[in-house]
Amino acid sequence: IMGFKLGRERGLEASKGEIKSKLRFKKEHVSTPGTPVIRKDLAPGVQGEANMDGTIYISNNITPGSEEERQVLIHEMRHATDIKIGKLEYGDDYVKYNGETFPRETKNGKDMIFVDGKWKEAGHHGFPWEDDANNGI
């Protein structure tokens, strides 16, 4: 009989219902298996975009390998994961998040989404999917 060891597994550690140990991206390299990251010129003020086709765009204005790049990729990977599991869906005239549909329109040349009774410009804070993607950063 032959045996082998898989190594030491460190499971999730929890205290008072809060998960203390998490899987994390290493600082020096961001691994995004199955999620192509494409550098391109994005609209002013836009650092990254997660797309319905599974790709992530990152702004050419962000320095490769920088802490800023790492933070943007982590944020966009959260959106990409939400898209893959069906929690988030973007369309030309809507955003669906957690089963709720938010109307989306171009108003005065700006991408606007109707949330909490008012139109807000896309990409800014105050959207539930953005707040969740920023959680923990």
Salt bridges, closest charged atoms under 4 A:
GLU13 OE2 - ARG10 NE 3.20
GLU67 OE2 - ARG70 NH2 3.07
GLU69 OE2 - ARG39 NH2 2.68
GLU105 OE1 - LYS107 NZ 3.26
ASP111 OD2 - ARG104 NH2 2.49
GLU121 OE1 - HIS124 NE2 3.82
GLU130 OE1 - HIS75 NE2 2.85
GLU130 OE1 - HIS79 NE2 3.28
